């Protein structure tokens, strides 16, 4: 959540282009029903429960799932390539 908040604030204040000319604005990002922050708060727990169950299904048995729980662990894992 902290990273999402920081990225959203930065993109809103700097008016960084996301894609095809789209830009986040402060009002939409923080004070609207379309806010990505609000979406995160509403869906996080649901998705956190859903994905481990999906990966246990037989049709996904061929997938190697790597659960990286921090930016440091992600960097360590990427350094191994």
N, C-alpha and C positions, 0 to 999 in steps of 0.2 A: 504494500500500500504506500509505503514511504517513497519508493522509486516512482510509482505512478503519479503520486502527488507532485514530486519534484519535476518530473518530465512535463506534466501537464501545465504546471505553473510556468516553467521555462518557455514552452512552446507558445503559451498564451501571451506572455509578456513580450517575447521577441517576434511574434507573428511568423514563426518558422513554417515554411511550406511542408506539408506532410506528403501529399501526392496530388498530381493533377491540379495544382493551384489551391487545394484545400488547406485551410488554416484553422487552428483552434483559437477561439476567442475566450476571453476571461468569463464573460457572462454565461455563455453556453457550457463551458467547462466546469463551472462551479455552482451555477444557480439555475439550472434548467433540468427538466425531466430527461433530457438527452445527454446529461453529463456522464462522461466515462467513469468518473469517480463514483457516482451514484450506481451505475451499472455494476461496478466492481463490488460495492457493498451489498448489493442485492443478490448477486449470483455467486460470489466466492465460495461460500459453504456448500452450496449445491454442487458446483463443479468439483470441489475438492473431494466430495464423496463419490461423485459419478465416475470420474476417470479411472481410479483404481479398479472399480468393478468392471468397467469396459475392458481393461487390459487383461483381466482374468478370463475372459470369454475364449472359448476354443478357437474361434476364427482369428484371434489376435495372438495365438500361441507362438507364431513365427517372429513376432516383434521382440526386439531387445529394448526394454524400457529402462532408462537411466534417470533416476530421480535426483536432481541436483538441487540442494536446499539452500544454497547461498552463492553470491557472486564469486567468492573465494573458491568454493568447491568447483564451480563451473570453470573458472580459470585453470585450476589444477587439472581438471579433466581434459580441457582443450590443449593444454601444454603437452599432453601425452601423445599428440598426433604429429 
